[in-house]
Amino acid sequence: MLSAESTPEPRPEYTAPEPPAGDKTHHFKSSAHFVAWVRGAAPYIHAFRGKTFVVGLGGEVVAGELAQSLTYDFNLLAALGIRLVLVHGARPQIDAEVARRGLEARFHNGLRVTDPATLECVKMAMAVTRFEVEALLSQGLPNTPMAGGYMRITGGNFIVARPVGVVDGVDYQYTGTVRKVVAEEINADLDQQNVVLITPLGMSLTGEIFNLCVEEVAEAVAIAVKAEKLIYLCDAPGLLDDEGRLIDSVTADEAEHHLQAGEGLTEDLHLYLPCAIRAVRRGVARCHLLDRDKDGALLLEFFTPAGVGTVVSRDPLFRVREAQVDDVGALVALISPLEADGTLVRRGRELLEREIDRFSVVEYDSMLVGCAALYPFTEDNAAELACLAVSTEYRRSGLGEQLLERIERRARRQGLERLFVLTTRTAHWFRERGFSEIGPEALPRLKRELFNYQRRSKVFVKSL
Ligand SMILES: CC(C)(COP(=O)(O)OP(=O)(O)OC[C@H]1O[C@@H](n2cnc3c(N)ncnc32)[C@H](O)[C@@H]1OP(=O)(O)O)[C@@H](O)C(=O)NCCC(=O)NCCS
């Protein structure tokens, strides 16, 4: 129980794991495994640097056993250049304070009625909880992951509120709703590398204080600051299907069906899912529902291909689009291992920059995971499909096929009648998709003149 008078529970002390003598990589099967793991995280680090993540965490999380390790993960995200806004709740802390003062907690339609006496409890519990979070975020003992990782925490009058008013004849009094988020000020704080911590209390233009819901504030802030991600830490691993299996991604429309069906939704999901749906429909790229009881959930969700929770997005997660100059770095990272092992012909960064308009790419959750290029030979009414590649972790999901379809569509739109491809290792993949083998002499003249016989590529063609 948390109140101003209560003595806070001592936090479990962090003990840095002791490596066995002479083995500094004992957590990993080998040093190669460690190196591969760190390198594997690099594309995510590039993708998320400078992006804004808004995290909604209920009071249960702050009081929970994982508060300490979660703080380490926030610290790491901030250190990796992610702009972090944390919105903390205090529901159990308010309940405890209401009970301690011998008051009766009143709810209508699941929303607390905040009378003047309850408002005092709300202010007390919110303030104490906020200080607890600030204290957690200020740790820096030498043998912890936060050593030397000072985070400047800021907050302020960023939320303008108005009263909910009278509903079904019930006056909610000091229970409020978000009227406006002062996004410019939050962004100005984030620009200075501060972590913004928001307490769900809103001030009204009349100078009164209103009690707000953590999930609504997190949603409103994410929309206002145009966040890349809104994250809710909840009492479930994410959305589950009828058989209790985790659903890893849903569109807003699919999430709405789950909400209407209502089955298997926990208390938190009932509250958070509508916010997630609204947020992605109003411009937040993704909303992630993660298990508040899973240690390292944030790291597993954002730095591994499979993730651990449910992602809500407005549109399906994979998106095929035309490439832009900004994609060159990610393209180099995607294709250079395939150039190194001889699967793809080597292209330098400069060539990619010059020819970027020829590329279509497939993006997953803001990361570039596949590409293909179209080289037209208009005098022969033909085009070459080149540099088709899908990142290893995302293969066998039909992305190669989607890229092929995109390239075929682009070629048809240019009035071209044949699509050919040169391949050393992927002959069957093309055959299974309607290509047939031809000799190099049947290539368009310009291509034939450049054909490298030593590479011994097979030539395949498909009529469009
Ligand atoms: C070829 C490639 C683009 C396919 O991407 P993808 O997203 O996995 O493709 P899809 O999901 O649409 O198709 C997967 C199917 O292709 C098969 N496949 C993958 N590589 C293959 C190959 N080299 N030869 C034959 N079939 C292959 C898979 O086994 C799978 O079929 P299955 O599920 O029935 O077993 C991908 O494997 C890749 O990037 N390879 C390395 C680069 C390359 O070879 N590019 C072609 C250069 S011309």
The ligand as a Gaussian input file, in Angstrom:
#p B3LYP/6-31G(d) Opt

LIG

0 1
 C       14.356000     -15.461000     -53.176000
 C       13.815000     -14.619000     -52.043000
 C       13.756000     -13.172000     -52.469000
 C       12.414000     -15.128000     -51.692000
 O       11.899000     -14.292000     -50.671000
 P       10.680000     -14.769000     -49.726000
 O       10.068000     -13.556000     -49.142000
 O       11.137000     -15.847000     -48.819000
 O        9.707000     -15.371000     -50.814000
 P        8.275000     -15.958000     -50.640000
 O        7.858000     -15.973000     -49.214000
 O        7.408000     -15.259000     -51.625000
 O        8.545000     -17.457000     -51.140000
 C        9.081000     -18.403000     -50.264000
 C        9.207000     -19.743000     -51.005000
 O       10.301000     -19.691000     -51.893000
 C       11.168000     -20.791000     -51.637000
 N       12.543000     -20.402000     -51.926000
 C       13.307000     -19.518000     -51.255000
 N       14.533000     -19.443000     -51.830000
 C       14.514000     -20.286000     -52.865000
 C       15.489000     -20.657000     -53.857000
 N       16.703000     -20.149000     -53.860000
 N       15.106000     -21.532000     -54.777000
 C       13.905000     -22.072000     -54.791000
 N       12.936000     -21.775000     -53.895000
 C       13.245000     -20.893000     -52.935000
 C       10.955000     -21.076000     -50.168000
 O       11.362000     -22.396000     -49.844000
 C        9.469000     -20.866000     -50.029000
 O        8.727000     -21.929000     -50.489000
 P        8.025000     -22.992000     -49.506000
 O        7.455000     -22.191000     -48.377000
 O        7.026000     -23.640000     -50.390000
 O        9.140000     -23.898000     -49.124000
 C       14.693000     -14.768000     -50.770000
 O       14.845000     -16.138000     -50.489000
 C       16.053000     -14.121000     -50.878000
 O       16.218000     -12.952000     -50.576000
 N       17.063000     -14.891000     -51.308000
 C       18.411000     -14.377000     -51.437000
 C       18.558000     -13.434000     -52.606000
 C       18.226000     -14.073000     -53.923000
 O       18.488000     -15.224000     -54.175000
 N       17.623000     -13.242000     -54.811000
 C       17.304000     -13.601000     -56.158000
 C       18.349000     -13.002000     -56.978000
 S       17.979000     -13.135000     -58.642000

